[in-house]
Amino acid sequence: MSIKSKIKKVFNEEFDGTYIVAEIGINHNGSLDTALKLIYKSYEAGVDAVKFQKRNLEKIYTKDILDDPNSAEWNFEYLIPLLKEVELSKSDYRKIKKICKELNLDLIITPMDEDSVEFVGKLGIDAFKIASADMTSLSLIKKCSEYNLPIIISTGMWSEDDIEKCTEYYKKNNIKYALLLANSTYPSPYEDLGLYFINKLKKLSNIVGYSGHERDVFIPIAAVTLGAKIIEKHITLNRSQRGPDHKASLTAKQWKTMVRNIRLLEKSLMDKKQVNQAETLNKEVFAKSAVAEVDFNKGHIFLENDVYFKSPGKGIFEHEIPEFVGKELKRDITSNEYISKEDFKIETLIKDWKNFDFSKKWGVKCRFHDYDLYKNLKTPVIEFHCSQTDLDIDFREINNDSELIIHAPEIVDREVVDICSTDQRLVQKSIDILQKSIDKTIEISKYWPLAKPKMVVHLGGMKLDLLETTKYGMEELSTHQEMISVAIHNFKKLDFSHNDIDILPENLPPRPWYLGGEWYQYAYGPYDDMIRFCKEFDLKMTFDLSHAQLWCTMNNSSLEDYTKNIMPYVAHLHISDAVGLNGEGVQIFEGDVDFEKVFYMLKNYSYSWVTEIWSGHLHDGCGTHKALCDLENYYNKLI
């Protein structure tokens, strides 16, 4: 058995997720070329293993049946000649084994007789599969166990009593087995599947699964929710082909859909309630929190009737009030102002922040409406994150201390800005808002003489729905190329000069949050997209560490490699941590980013940076302040 055998990990309870087997069986119709095509289609769908059948008909059927199939029940006349036609040769199986090894696919074979057990055992397979018909063939199963390989046993055709009796034998003989729920009709009626029987199988085996012969893809997905650790379905190139299994099989396209949905389901099967960033923002918009009834001076002892509750939910929620009754306010609160948890901690107002000392040009993010809070910090950089409405504000504040960066709106008329789109209406709206942002940035820069202004932009490439995926959960490369080509064409419609403004496209996360929910990002995620676009227009870019980490996590790649490739094009950084596939903007040192390694790689480059902690601006910027303090305390010398 291969060291990389995934089924061994399943039996050792080391496998992460559902073990998915594409049953090729005899759907190759006796053709090695077809068998190999089905292996490759299975691989592209993202399966963990492929399965075949091996039989010696003379060891299975009587000579009378083989000589005259019509002498028995009518279906033998059809079946016996077919089985003779579809049997692959021993050399065919050796080629199949070689291809599976190259693709890192487990090879599982169902032996129908003891001669076949010996052949496939010596071939070097990863597991035996026992067909439902042989669940009670105890001598055959005992023969398989001699090879010390995992044995997967289907339970179709047999009653609960039969299954229990057989499992007693398996346990008594120390056989390593898993049980699959199955219905041995092709295709199976939905009403006969008995999915809840999986719960009974769990009492008879440590590992249970589902072998499906029904139509469509949704039953195996449902089986996963009930605890199936192994899923098996047939695959075919054409369901209308001659043969007993084709009509109960899935096409390659259906297989991709099923595997994708199982993998998405696995991510959703958590045993904890997790509040994501979009929910946090939605909570701020819709939930109600504590608002001061009257003015309160610093030192006031908080009482329950000091507040009433209104949206947005930026402060203490009603169920939390008892925790703060009797505690002392650490700052003055005005009537109708939201009261937060931070108001009961040591006061650190923005105006009282220390003068941070970083070796690179650092700054803060703010809005036009709270600029007065941040301007006295005199940070080397200030980045304004603008909404569509902000572009209409007459902002003429003079600043001789900070470099100006404008983050262009990501939303226009309640739609996501996207110049990668084929929707010309949306493209035109996106071009218009970007042009307005360019003009606004240049206009404001007249009052910020320290340096040429920069503008951070999100250029699109996202979809609300998941596109066709490959084995690795990624869209085809052509999708990237097409989107970037469309974006290049549309970006040329913008009117600006490199002498007036630096436009900095930003790398984007794989699962961005827009308009209160999760989207799927395609273009502008991989570093080669960013490099191609920047080269086309001689641009630098904004490097978001959190977004890059999320992209690397999804693609099982290295943030160090991403950073190494992208840094020659970087002029500005957004710094925050990241968790999983969509946890962006996490507080520094609370996620997956290895800041020490990344900052060490960045130390010889020139760039500006700001922290971008989600909701870090709330409560006098306490989240931003914490990030700056932590960065200075631990890694200032590397920044």
HUURGI-V291125 format. One record per pair of residues at least 4 apart in sequence whose C-alpha atoms are under 8 Angstrom apart, sorted by sequence separation. I is the first residue (numbers start at 1). J is the second residue. If there is no record, write none. Layout:
i=I j=J
i=I j=J
This chain:
i=1 j=5
i=5 j=9
i=6 j=10
i=7 j=11
i=8 j=12
i=9 j=13
i=10 j=14
i=15 j=19
i=24 j=28
i=26 j=30
i=28 j=32
i=31 j=35
i=32 j=36
i=33 j=37
i=34 j=38
i=35 j=39
i=36 j=40
i=37 j=41
i=38 j=42
i=39 j=43
i=40 j=44
i=41 j=45
i=42 j=46
i=43 j=47
i=56 j=60
i=57 j=61
i=58 j=62
i=61 j=65
i=62 j=66
i=63 j=67
i=64 j=68
i=65 j=69
i=70 j=74
i=72 j=76
i=73 j=77
i=74 j=78
i=75 j=79
i=76 j=80
i=77 j=81
i=78 j=82
i=79 j=83
i=80 j=84
i=81 j=85
i=82 j=86
i=83 j=87
i=88 j=92
i=89 j=93
i=90 j=94
i=91 j=95
i=92 j=96
i=93 j=97
i=94 j=98
i=95 j=99
i=96 j=100
i=97 j=101
i=98 j=102
i=99 j=103
i=100 j=104
i=101 j=105
i=112 j=116
i=113 j=117
i=114 j=118
i=115 j=119
i=116 j=120
i=117 j=121
i=118 j=122
i=119 j=123
i=120 j=124
i=121 j=125
i=130 j=134
i=131 j=135
i=134 j=138
i=137 j=141
i=138 j=142
i=139 j=143
i=140 j=144
i=141 j=145
i=142 j=146
i=143 j=147
i=144 j=148
i=145 j=149
i=158 j=162
i=159 j=163
i=160 j=164
i=161 j=165
i=162 j=166
i=163 j=167
i=164 j=168
i=165 j=169
i=166 j=170
i=167 j=171
i=168 j=172
i=169 j=173
i=170 j=174
i=171 j=175
i=184 j=188
i=185 j=189
i=188 j=192
i=189 j=193
i=196 j=200
i=197 j=201
i=198 j=202
i=199 j=203
i=200 j=204
i=201 j=205
i=202 j=206
i=217 j=221
i=218 j=222
i=219 j=223
i=220 j=224
i=221 j=225
i=222 j=226
i=223 j=227
i=224 j=228
i=242 j=246
i=245 j=249
i=250 j=254
i=251 j=255
i=252 j=256
i=253 j=257
i=254 j=258
i=255 j=259
i=256 j=260
i=257 j=261
i=258 j=262
i=259 j=263
i=260 j=264
i=261 j=265
i=262 j=266
i=263 j=267
i=264 j=268
i=265 j=269
i=275 j=279
i=276 j=280
i=277 j=281
i=278 j=282
i=279 j=283
i=280 j=284
i=281 j=285
i=282 j=286
i=283 j=287
i=292 j=296
i=296 j=300
i=302 j=306
i=313 j=317
i=316 j=320
i=317 j=321
i=320 j=324
i=321 j=325
i=333 j=337
i=339 j=343
i=340 j=344
i=341 j=345
i=342 j=346
i=343 j=347
i=348 j=352
i=349 j=353
i=358 j=362
i=366 j=370
i=367 j=371
i=370 j=374
i=371 j=375
i=372 j=376
i=374 j=378
i=375 j=379
i=386 j=390
i=387 j=391
i=388 j=392
i=389 j=393
i=411 j=415
i=412 j=416
i=423 j=427
i=424 j=428
i=425 j=429
i=426 j=430
i=427 j=431
i=428 j=432
i=429 j=433
i=430 j=434
i=431 j=435
i=432 j=436
i=433 j=437
i=434 j=438
i=435 j=439
i=436 j=440
i=437 j=441
i=438 j=442
i=439 j=443
i=440 j=444
i=441 j=445
i=442 j=446
i=444 j=448
i=445 j=449
i=463 j=467
i=469 j=473
i=470 j=474
i=475 j=479
i=476 j=480
i=477 j=481
i=478 j=482
i=479 j=483
i=480 j=484
i=481 j=485
i=482 j=486
i=483 j=487
i=484 j=488
i=485 j=489
i=486 j=490
i=487 j=491
i=488 j=492
i=489 j=493
i=490 j=494
i=496 j=500
i=497 j=501
i=498 j=502
i=508 j=512
i=513 j=517
i=514 j=518
i=521 j=525
i=525 j=529
i=526 j=530
i=527 j=531
i=528 j=532
i=529 j=533
i=530 j=534
i=531 j=535
i=532 j=536
i=533 j=537
i=534 j=538
i=535 j=539
i=544 j=548
i=545 j=549
i=546 j=550
i=547 j=551
i=548 j=552
i=549 j=553
i=550 j=554
i=551 j=555
i=552 j=556
i=553 j=557
i=557 j=561
i=558 j=562
i=559 j=563
i=560 j=564
i=561 j=565
i=562 j=566
i=563 j=567
i=566 j=570
i=578 j=582
i=579 j=583
i=586 j=590
i=587 j=591
i=589 j=593
i=594 j=598
i=595 j=599
i=596 j=600
i=597 j=601
i=598 j=602
i=599 j=603
i=612 j=616
i=617 j=621
i=618 j=622
i=621 j=625
i=622 j=626
i=623 j=627
i=624 j=628
i=625 j=629
i=626 j=630
i=627 j=631
i=628 j=632
i=629 j=633
i=630 j=634
i=631 j=635
i=632 j=636
i=635 j=639
i=9 j=14
i=10 j=15
i=29 j=34
i=42 j=47
i=43 j=48
i=55 j=60
i=58 j=63
i=61 j=66
i=64 j=69
i=65 j=70
i=72 j=77
i=88 j=93
i=100 j=105
i=101 j=106
i=111 j=116
i=112 j=117
i=120 j=125
i=130 j=135
i=144 j=149
i=145 j=150
i=158 j=163
i=170 j=175
i=183 j=188
i=188 j=193
i=202 j=207
i=214 j=219
i=223 j=228
i=224 j=229
i=241 j=246
i=250 j=255
i=275 j=280
i=282 j=287
i=316 j=321
i=342 j=347
i=348 j=353
i=366 j=371
i=386 j=391
i=411 j=416
i=412 j=417
i=421 j=426
i=422 j=427
i=469 j=474
i=470 j=475
i=475 j=480
i=496 j=501
i=513 j=518
i=514 j=519
i=524 j=529
i=525 j=530
i=534 j=539
i=543 j=548
i=552 j=557
i=553 j=558
i=578 j=583
i=579 j=584
i=586 j=591
i=616 j=621
i=617 j=622
i=618 j=623
i=631 j=636
i=9 j=15
i=28 j=34
i=65 j=71
i=70 j=76
i=100 j=106
i=111 j=117
i=134 j=140
i=145 j=151
i=170 j=176
i=202 j=208
i=240 j=246
i=241 j=247
i=333 j=339
i=410 j=416
i=411 j=417
i=421 j=427
i=469 j=475
i=470 j=476
i=512 j=518
i=513 j=519
i=523 j=529
i=524 j=530
i=533 j=539
i=534 j=540
i=552 j=558
i=578 j=584
i=589 j=595
i=616 j=622
i=617 j=623
i=28 j=35
i=64 j=71
i=65 j=72
i=69 j=76
i=70 j=77
i=100 j=107
i=144 j=151
i=170 j=177
i=201 j=208
i=212 j=219
i=224 j=231
i=239 j=246
i=240 j=247
i=410 j=417
i=419 j=426
i=420 j=427
i=445 j=452
i=468 j=475
i=469 j=476
i=511 j=518
i=512 j=519
i=534 j=541
i=552 j=559
i=577 j=584
i=578 j=585
i=579 j=586
i=616 j=623
i=617 j=624
i=7 j=15
i=27 j=35
i=42 j=50
i=58 j=66
i=69 j=77
i=155 j=163
i=212 j=220
i=238 j=246
i=239 j=247
i=366 j=374
i=409 j=417
i=418 j=426
i=419 j=427
i=445 j=453
i=467 j=475
i=468 j=476
i=511 j=519
i=512 j=520
i=576 j=584
i=577 j=585
i=578 j=586
i=615 j=623
i=616 j=624
i=6 j=15
i=10 j=19
i=57 j=66
i=68 j=77
i=111 j=120
i=183 j=192
i=211 j=220
i=239 j=248
i=309 j=318
i=417 j=426
i=418 j=427
i=511 j=520
i=512 j=521
i=576 j=585
i=577 j=586
i=616 j=625
i=28 j=38
i=97 j=107
i=183 j=193
i=198 j=208
i=210 j=220
i=236 j=246
i=239 j=249
i=364 j=374
i=417 j=427
i=510 j=520
i=511 j=521
i=549 j=559
i=552 j=562
i=576 j=586
i=577 j=587
i=613 j=623
i=24 j=35
i=39 j=50
i=65 j=76
i=69 j=80
i=109 j=120
i=130 j=141
i=182 j=193
i=198 j=209
i=220 j=231
i=234 j=245
i=235 j=246
i=239 j=250
i=415 j=426
i=419 j=430
i=442 j=453
i=510 j=521
i=530 j=541
i=548 j=559
i=576 j=587
i=577 j=588
i=613 j=624
i=7 j=19
i=234 j=246
i=239 j=251
i=294 j=306
i=331 j=343
i=417 j=429
i=418 j=430
i=419 j=431
i=441 j=453
i=509 j=521
i=510 j=522
i=576 j=588
i=577 j=589
i=578 j=590
i=579 j=591
i=580 j=592
i=612 j=624
i=6 j=19
i=210 j=223
i=236 j=249
i=238 j=251
i=293 j=306
i=330 j=343
i=331 j=344
i=417 j=430
i=441 j=454
i=508 j=521
i=577 j=590
i=578 j=591
i=579 j=592
i=611 j=624
i=24 j=38
i=66 j=80
i=181 j=195
i=209 j=223
i=234 j=248
i=235 j=249
i=236 j=250
i=237 j=251
i=292 j=306
i=293 j=307
i=329 j=343
i=330 j=344
i=441 j=455
i=548 j=562
i=577 j=591
i=578 j=592
i=613 j=627
i=24 j=39
i=234 j=249
i=235 j=250
i=236 j=251
i=237 j=252
i=292 j=307
i=293 j=308
i=329 j=344
i=330 j=345
i=364 j=379
i=510 j=525
i=577 j=592
i=578 j=593
i=109 j=125
i=128 j=144
i=181 j=197
i=233 j=249
i=234 j=250
i=235 j=251
i=236 j=252
i=291 j=307
i=292 j=308
i=328 j=344
i=329 j=345
i=330 j=346
i=331 j=347
i=363 j=379
i=366 j=382
i=368 j=384
i=508 j=524
i=509 j=525
i=577 j=593
i=611 j=627
i=108 j=125
i=111 j=128
i=181 j=198
i=233 j=250
i=235 j=252
i=290 j=307
i=291 j=308
i=304 j=321
i=327 j=344
i=330 j=347
i=362 j=379
i=363 j=380
i=364 j=381
i=365 j=382
i=366 j=383
i=367 j=384
i=412 j=429
i=438 j=455
i=507 j=524
i=508 j=525
i=611 j=628
i=107 j=125
i=108 j=126
i=109 j=127
i=110 j=128
i=111 j=129
i=112 j=130
i=135 j=153
i=209 j=227
i=210 j=228
i=290 j=308
i=291 j=309
i=304 j=322
i=362 j=380
i=363 j=381
i=364 j=382
i=365 j=383
i=366 j=384
i=367 j=385
i=368 j=386
i=412 j=430
i=506 j=524
i=507 j=525
i=106 j=125
i=107 j=126
i=108 j=127
i=109 j=128
i=110 j=129
i=111 j=130
i=112 j=131
i=135 j=154
i=208 j=227
i=209 j=228
i=212 j=231
i=289 j=308
i=290 j=309
i=291 j=310
i=361 j=380
i=362 j=381
i=363 j=382
i=364 j=383
i=365 j=384
i=366 j=385
i=367 j=386
i=507 j=526
i=22 j=42
i=106 j=126
i=107 j=127
i=108 j=128
i=109 j=129
i=110 j=130
i=135 j=155
i=181 j=201
i=208 j=228
i=209 j=229
i=210 j=230
i=211 j=231
i=212 j=232
i=213 j=233
i=235 j=255
i=289 j=309
i=290 j=310
i=361 j=381
i=363 j=383
i=365 j=385
i=382 j=402
i=386 j=406
i=507 j=527
i=108 j=129
i=110 j=131
i=128 j=149
i=130 j=151
i=132 j=153
i=207 j=228
i=208 j=229
i=209 j=230
i=210 j=231
i=211 j=232
i=212 j=233
i=213 j=234
i=288 j=309
i=289 j=310
i=304 j=325
i=380 j=401
i=381 j=402
i=382 j=403
i=383 j=404
i=384 j=405
i=385 j=406
i=386 j=407
i=387 j=408
i=388 j=409
i=412 j=433
i=112 j=134
i=127 j=149
i=128 j=150
i=129 j=151
i=130 j=152
i=131 j=153
i=132 j=154
i=179 j=201
i=207 j=229
i=208 j=230
i=209 j=231
i=210 j=232
i=211 j=233
i=212 j=234
i=288 j=310
i=289 j=311
i=302 j=324
i=303 j=325
i=351 j=373
i=355 j=377
i=368 j=390
i=379 j=401
i=380 j=402
i=381 j=403
i=382 j=404
i=383 j=405
i=384 j=406
i=385 j=407
i=386 j=408
i=387 j=409
i=461 j=483
i=525 j=547
i=117 j=140
i=121 j=144
i=126 j=149
i=127 j=150
i=128 j=151
i=129 j=152
i=130 j=153
i=131 j=154
i=132 j=155
i=133 j=156
i=287 j=310
i=288 j=311
i=289 j=312
i=302 j=325
i=303 j=326
i=315 j=338
i=316 j=339
i=350 j=373
i=351 j=374
i=378 j=401
i=379 j=402
i=380 j=403
i=381 j=404
i=382 j=405
i=383 j=406
i=384 j=407
i=385 j=408
i=386 j=409
i=387 j=410
i=388 j=411
i=507 j=530
i=525 j=548
i=543 j=566
i=126 j=150
i=127 j=151
i=128 j=152
i=129 j=153
i=130 j=154
i=132 j=156
i=133 j=157
i=151 j=175
i=153 j=177
i=155 j=179
i=190 j=214
i=287 j=311
i=288 j=312
i=289 j=313
i=291 j=315
i=301 j=325
i=302 j=326
i=314 j=338
i=315 j=339
i=316 j=340
i=350 j=374
i=353 j=377
i=378 j=402
i=381 j=405
i=383 j=407
i=385 j=409
i=387 j=411
i=388 j=412
i=409 j=433
i=22 j=47
i=127 j=152
i=129 j=154
i=132 j=157
i=151 j=176
i=152 j=177
i=153 j=178
i=154 j=179
i=155 j=180
i=156 j=181
i=188 j=213
i=189 j=214
i=198 j=223
i=286 j=311
i=287 j=312
i=288 j=313
i=289 j=314
i=290 j=315
i=301 j=326
i=302 j=327
i=315 j=340
i=316 j=341
i=351 j=376
i=388 j=413
i=409 j=434
i=505 j=530
i=526 j=551
i=588 j=613
i=21 j=47
i=24 j=50
i=25 j=51
i=26 j=52
i=97 j=123
i=114 j=140
i=117 j=143
i=121 j=147
i=132 j=158
i=136 j=162
i=150 j=176
i=151 j=177
i=152 j=178
i=153 j=179
i=154 j=180
i=155 j=181
i=156 j=182
i=157 j=183
i=179 j=205
i=187 j=213
i=188 j=214
i=285 j=311
i=286 j=312
i=287 j=313
i=288 j=314
i=289 j=315
i=290 j=316
i=301 j=327
i=302 j=328
i=314 j=340
i=315 j=341
i=351 j=377
i=408 j=434
i=525 j=551
i=554 j=580
i=587 j=613
i=20 j=47
i=21 j=48
i=22 j=49
i=23 j=50
i=24 j=51
i=25 j=52
i=26 j=53
i=57 j=84
i=97 j=124
i=113 j=140
i=117 j=144
i=149 j=176
i=150 j=177
i=151 j=178
i=152 j=179
i=153 j=180
i=154 j=181
i=155 j=182
i=156 j=183
i=157 j=184
i=178 j=205
i=181 j=208
i=186 j=213
i=187 j=214
i=188 j=215
i=199 j=226
i=284 j=311
i=285 j=312
i=286 j=313
i=289 j=316
i=290 j=317
i=301 j=328
i=302 j=329
i=350 j=377
i=368 j=395
i=543 j=570
i=553 j=580
i=554 j=581
i=585 j=612
i=586 j=613
i=587 j=614
i=19 j=47
i=20 j=48
i=21 j=49
i=22 j=50
i=23 j=51
i=24 j=52
i=25 j=53
i=97 j=125
i=138 j=166
i=148 j=176
i=150 j=178
i=152 j=180
i=154 j=182
i=155 j=183
i=156 j=184
i=177 j=205
i=178 j=206
i=179 j=207
i=180 j=208
i=181 j=209
i=182 j=210
i=183 j=211
i=185 j=213
i=186 j=214
i=187 j=215
i=195 j=223
i=198 j=226
i=199 j=227
i=284 j=312
i=285 j=313
i=289 j=317
i=290 j=318
i=300 j=328
i=301 j=329
i=409 j=437
i=459 j=487
i=541 j=569
i=542 j=570
i=543 j=571
i=545 j=573
i=546 j=574
i=550 j=578
i=553 j=581
i=585 j=613
i=586 j=614
i=19 j=48
i=20 j=49
i=21 j=50
i=22 j=51
i=23 j=52
i=94 j=123
i=114 j=143
i=178 j=207
i=179 j=208
i=180 j=209
i=181 j=210
i=182 j=211
i=183 j=212
i=184 j=213
i=198 j=227
i=283 j=312
i=284 j=313
i=288 j=317
i=289 j=318
i=299 j=328
i=300 j=329
i=408 j=437
i=540 j=569
i=541 j=570
i=542 j=571
i=543 j=572
i=544 j=573
i=545 j=574
i=546 j=575
i=549 j=578
i=550 j=579
i=585 j=614
i=19 j=49
i=21 j=51
i=136 j=166
i=145 j=175
i=177 j=207
i=178 j=208
i=179 j=209
i=180 j=210
i=181 j=211
i=182 j=212
i=183 j=213
i=196 j=226
i=198 j=228
i=283 j=313
i=284 j=314
i=288 j=318
i=298 j=328
i=299 j=329
i=539 j=569
i=540 j=570
i=541 j=571
i=542 j=572
i=543 j=573
i=544 j=574
i=545 j=575
i=546 j=576
i=550 j=580
i=551 j=581
i=584 j=614
i=135 j=166
i=138 j=169
i=142 j=173
i=145 j=176
i=178 j=209
i=180 j=211
i=182 j=213
i=298 j=329
i=299 j=330
i=540 j=571
i=541 j=572
i=542 j=573
i=543 j=574
i=544 j=575
i=545 j=576
i=546 j=577
i=547 j=578
i=550 j=581
i=55 j=87
i=297 j=329
i=298 j=330
i=299 j=331
i=542 j=574
i=544 j=576
i=545 j=577
i=546 j=578
i=550 j=582
i=54 j=87
i=142 j=175
i=215 j=248
i=217 j=250
i=298 j=331
i=550 j=583
i=54 j=88
i=214 j=248
i=215 j=249
i=216 j=250
i=297 j=331
i=298 j=332
i=507 j=541
i=550 j=584
i=573 j=607
i=575 j=609
i=213 j=248
i=215 j=250
i=297 j=332
i=298 j=333
i=406 j=441
i=504 j=539
i=505 j=540
i=506 j=541
i=507 j=542
i=527 j=562
i=531 j=566
i=534 j=569
i=563 j=598
i=567 j=602
i=571 j=606
i=572 j=607
i=573 j=608
i=574 j=609
i=575 j=610
i=576 j=611
i=603 j=638
i=213 j=249
i=296 j=332
i=297 j=333
i=405 j=441
i=503 j=539
i=504 j=540
i=505 j=541
i=506 j=542
i=507 j=543
i=508 j=544
i=530 j=566
i=571 j=607
i=572 j=608
i=573 j=609
i=574 j=610
i=575 j=611
i=576 j=612
i=587 j=623
i=599 j=635
i=602 j=638
i=603 j=639
i=167 j=204
i=217 j=254
i=221 j=258
i=295 j=332
i=296 j=333
i=502 j=539
i=503 j=540
i=504 j=541
i=505 j=542
i=506 j=543
i=507 j=544
i=509 j=546
i=510 j=547
i=547 j=584
i=560 j=597
i=564 j=601
i=570 j=607
i=571 j=608
i=572 j=609
i=573 j=610
i=574 j=611
i=575 j=612
i=576 j=613
i=602 j=639
i=167 j=205
i=216 j=254
i=217 j=255
i=224 j=262
i=295 j=333
i=296 j=334
i=502 j=540
i=503 j=541
i=504 j=542
i=506 j=544
i=509 j=547
i=527 j=565
i=531 j=569
i=546 j=584
i=560 j=598
i=563 j=601
i=567 j=605
i=574 j=612
i=575 j=613
i=600 j=638
i=295 j=334
i=296 j=335
i=420 j=459
i=421 j=460
i=484 j=523
i=508 j=547
i=509 j=548
i=527 j=566
i=546 j=585
i=559 j=598
i=588 j=627
i=596 j=635
i=599 j=638
i=600 j=639
i=164 j=204
i=217 j=257
i=218 j=258
i=221 j=261
i=294 j=334
i=295 j=335
i=418 j=458
i=419 j=459
i=420 j=460
i=421 j=461
i=483 j=523
i=484 j=524
i=507 j=547
i=508 j=548
i=510 j=550
i=546 j=586
i=587 j=627
i=599 j=639
i=217 j=258
i=221 j=262
i=292 j=333
i=294 j=335
i=404 j=445
i=417 j=458
i=418 j=459
i=419 j=460
i=420 j=461
i=507 j=548
i=509 j=550
i=510 j=551
i=560 j=601
i=6 j=48
i=292 j=334
i=293 j=335
i=294 j=336
i=417 j=459
i=418 j=460
i=419 j=461
i=480 j=522
i=509 j=551
i=588 j=630
i=596 j=638
i=292 j=335
i=293 j=336
i=417 j=460
i=418 j=461
i=479 j=522
i=480 j=523
i=549 j=592
i=588 j=631
i=221 j=265
i=225 j=269
i=291 j=335
i=292 j=336
i=404 j=448
i=416 j=460
i=418 j=462
i=479 j=523
i=510 j=554
i=549 j=593
i=291 j=336
i=292 j=337
i=388 j=433
i=391 j=436
i=403 j=448
i=484 j=529
i=488 j=533
i=291 j=337
i=292 j=338
i=391 j=437
i=402 j=448
i=455 j=501
i=457 j=503
i=459 j=505
i=291 j=338
i=292 j=339
i=400 j=447
i=403 j=450
i=404 j=451
i=406 j=453
i=408 j=455
i=410 j=457
i=452 j=499
i=453 j=500
i=454 j=501
i=455 j=502
i=456 j=503
i=457 j=504
i=458 j=505
i=459 j=506
i=475 j=522
i=546 j=593
i=290 j=338
i=291 j=339
i=396 j=444
i=399 j=447
i=400 j=448
i=402 j=450
i=403 j=451
i=404 j=452
i=405 j=453
i=406 j=454
i=407 j=455
i=408 j=456
i=409 j=457
i=410 j=458
i=452 j=500
i=453 j=501
i=454 j=502
i=455 j=503
i=456 j=504
i=457 j=505
i=458 j=506
i=481 j=529
i=488 j=536
i=545 j=593
i=289 j=338
i=290 j=339
i=391 j=440
i=395 j=444
i=398 j=447
i=399 j=448
i=400 j=449
i=401 j=450
i=403 j=452
i=404 j=453
i=405 j=454
i=406 j=455
i=407 j=456
i=408 j=457
i=452 j=501
i=453 j=502
i=454 j=503
i=455 j=504
i=456 j=505
i=457 j=506
i=458 j=507
i=480 j=529
i=484 j=533
i=132 j=182
i=180 j=230
i=289 j=339
i=290 j=340
i=397 j=447
i=398 j=448
i=399 j=449
i=400 j=450
i=403 j=453
i=404 j=454
i=405 j=455
i=406 j=456
i=407 j=457
i=408 j=458
i=452 j=502
i=454 j=504
i=456 j=506
i=458 j=508
i=396 j=447
i=405 j=456
i=60 j=112
i=132 j=184
i=60 j=113
i=59 j=113
i=464 j=518
i=465 j=519
i=466 j=520
i=30 j=85
i=31 j=86
i=50 j=105
i=54 j=109
i=464 j=519
i=465 j=520
i=29 j=85
i=30 j=86
i=32 j=88
i=49 j=105
i=50 j=106
i=51 j=107
i=52 j=108
i=53 j=109
i=54 j=110
i=55 j=111
i=56 j=112
i=59 j=115
i=463 j=519
i=464 j=520
i=29 j=86
i=30 j=87
i=31 j=88
i=48 j=105
i=49 j=106
i=50 j=107
i=51 j=108
i=52 j=109
i=53 j=110
i=54 j=111
i=55 j=112
i=56 j=113
i=154 j=211
i=462 j=519
i=463 j=520
i=28 j=86
i=30 j=88
i=47 j=105
i=48 j=106
i=49 j=107
i=50 j=108
i=51 j=109
i=52 j=110
i=53 j=111
i=54 j=112
i=55 j=113
i=186 j=244
i=438 j=496
i=442 j=500
i=462 j=520
i=463 j=521
i=49 j=108
i=51 j=110
i=53 j=112
i=56 j=115
i=186 j=245
i=431 j=490
i=435 j=494
i=442 j=501
i=462 j=521
i=463 j=522
i=26 j=86
i=32 j=92
i=36 j=96
i=43 j=103
i=56 j=116
i=187 j=247
i=188 j=248
i=431 j=491
i=434 j=494
i=435 j=495
i=441 j=501
i=461 j=521
i=462 j=522
i=26 j=87
i=35 j=96
i=39 j=100
i=55 j=116
i=186 j=247
i=187 j=248
i=461 j=522
i=462 j=523
i=43 j=105
i=54 j=116
i=186 j=248
i=421 j=483
i=431 j=493
i=461 j=523
i=36 j=99
i=420 j=483
i=427 j=490
i=431 j=494
i=438 j=501
i=460 j=523
i=461 j=524
i=420 j=484
i=422 j=486
i=460 j=524
i=420 j=485
i=421 j=486
i=459 j=524
i=54 j=120
i=420 j=486
i=421 j=487
i=419 j=486
i=420 j=487
i=504 j=571
i=419 j=487
i=504 j=572
i=420 j=490
i=511 j=581
i=512 j=582
i=419 j=490
i=510 j=581
i=511 j=582
i=419 j=491
i=510 j=582
i=509 j=582
i=509 j=584
i=474 j=555
i=472 j=555
i=456 j=541
i=456 j=542
i=416 j=514
i=7 j=106
i=4 j=104
i=6 j=106
i=5 j=106
i=414 j=515
i=420 j=523
i=8 j=126
i=7 j=126
i=7 j=127
i=5 j=126
i=2 j=124
i=1 j=124
i=1 j=125
i=2 j=126
i=1 j=126
i=11 j=150
i=8 j=150
i=7 j=150
i=1 j=149
i=82 j=243
i=11 j=176
i=42 j=235
i=11 j=207
i=38 j=235
i=38 j=236
i=38 j=237
i=18 j=224
i=45 j=252
i=27 j=235
i=28 j=236
i=45 j=253
i=21 j=230
i=23 j=232
i=25 j=234
i=27 j=236
i=260 j=469
i=18 j=228
i=19 j=229
i=20 j=230
i=21 j=231
i=22 j=232
i=23 j=233
i=24 j=234
i=42 j=252
i=45 j=255
i=46 j=256
i=18 j=229
i=19 j=230
i=20 j=231
i=21 j=232
i=22 j=233
i=23 j=234
i=24 j=235
i=41 j=252
i=45 j=256
i=17 j=229
i=18 j=230
i=19 j=231
i=20 j=232
i=21 j=233
i=22 j=234
i=23 j=235
i=24 j=236
i=44 j=256
i=47 j=259
i=18 j=231
i=22 j=235
i=42 j=255
i=46 j=259
i=256 j=469
i=260 j=473
i=29 j=243
i=45 j=259
i=256 j=470
i=27 j=243
i=27 j=245
i=10 j=229
i=26 j=245
i=27 j=246
i=381 j=608
i=383 j=610
i=381 j=609
i=381 j=610
i=282 j=516
i=278 j=513
i=281 j=516
i=277 j=513
i=278 j=514
i=279 j=516
i=278 j=516
i=20 j=259
i=278 j=517
i=278 j=518
i=18 j=262
i=18 j=263
i=363 j=608
i=365 j=610
i=17 j=263
i=360 j=606
i=361 j=607
i=362 j=608
i=363 j=609
i=364 j=610
i=365 j=611
i=360 j=607
i=361 j=608
i=362 j=609
i=363 j=610
i=364 j=611
i=365 j=612
i=18 j=266
i=360 j=608
i=361 j=609
i=362 j=610
i=363 j=611
i=17 j=266
i=360 j=609
i=366 j=617
i=365 j=617
i=364 j=624
i=350 j=620
i=349 j=620
i=350 j=621
i=348 j=620
i=353 j=625
i=356 j=628
i=348 j=622
i=358 j=632
i=357 j=632
i=343 j=619
i=356 j=632
i=342 j=619
i=359 j=636
i=358 j=636
i=359 j=637
i=340 j=619
i=358 j=637
i=360 j=639
i=342 j=622
i=359 j=639
i=358 j=639
i=314 j=618
i=277 j=583
i=276 j=583
i=277 j=584
i=277 j=614
i=46 j=470
i=47 j=471
i=45 j=470
i=46 j=471
i=44 j=470
i=45 j=471
i=46 j=472
i=44 j=471
i=43 j=471
